[in-house]
Amino acid sequence: MKKIILLLLITFTLSCCNKDDDTPSNPVDQLPQATQIGANTFGCLLDGVVFKPGNVSNPLDAQYQLINGSFYFSLDAARRYDNSNYISIGLGTLNLELFQGNIYPLLEQEDGKANGSFFYNTSITYTSINKTGELKITKLDQVNNIISGTFWFDIIDSQGVFHQIRDGRFDVQYTN
């Protein structure tokens, strides 16, 4: 009888342990799934830490527009942290039509190029010829206004701090 009570006590004690099994230990596994359905998701690793938009009134905004015969793409994901720091990570093109399956180098914010951006509190910086990255469009559905893709880039913020943005993915419905 003592063995049964001891066995029940051990079983009960082990079942009470709260091991947070819902949160994966690998940061990449904490990013949203790489879908292509217009799920309005965005995530990446910012210096190895998970970055997802939130805590602001418009955390995710996407546009792909044809203006005067030229295409412009803008994707902005913003987050305000508890200490009031505001960070936004963005992707954009100026006068550049996007195609599903294509990979675009993230360079300067110039006509005919794609770029990455990093906004911290009050200052924005862009990718450059020296600090670059890539944007891959995995889906572009201009009937249902869905654009999905992956990205990565390096950037130096306005304070001279180097940042690595890695394993980026997005699946958004855009306005045109």
Secondary structure as UniProt FT lines:
FT   HELIX           2..15
FT   TURN            21..22
FT   HELIX           27..30
FT   STRAND          41..46
FT   TURN            47..48
FT   STRAND          49..51
FT   STRAND          60..67
FT   TURN            68..69
FT   STRAND          70..80
FT   TURN            82..83
FT   STRAND          86..94
FT   TURN            100..101
FT   STRAND          103..106
FT   TURN            111..112
FT   STRAND          114..120
FT   TURN            121..122
FT   STRAND          123..126
FT   STRAND          133..141
FT   TURN            142..145
FT   STRAND          146..156
FT   TURN            158..159
FT   STRAND          162..173
//
